[in-house]
Amino acid sequence: MERLLKLLKEHKLLSAPAEKYTLLIDELGREHGALFFIEIAGRSYKIMLPSPHHETFLRNTSPTVQQLLHHKEAMLLK
C-alpha cells in the first residue's frame, strides 16, 4: 500500500476521483462491497472496500483516491 501511495503522489493522482469501480454482488442479490480499480504507471491496482463501508463511501458526491486509500477498511488486492 505504501508503494501505491508513493506512486500516486509522484503522478499527483491522490486528489483524482475514485470513479472506476464495480459492486460485489452474490447470486442472491446481496452486496458484499465494492472493488475499485486504480490504473497508474501501466499497472492496475485493485482496492476492496467491504460492506457496509462501501455504501457510506459511495454516498460522498466525489470520493477521491486518497479518501479510499486512507479508509480503515480498504484492502489492496494482489
ABEGO torsion letter per residue (X at the ends): XAAAAAAAAAAGAAABBBABBBBBBBAAGBBAEBBBBBBBGGBBBBBBBBOAAAAAAAABABBBAAAAAABAABBBBX
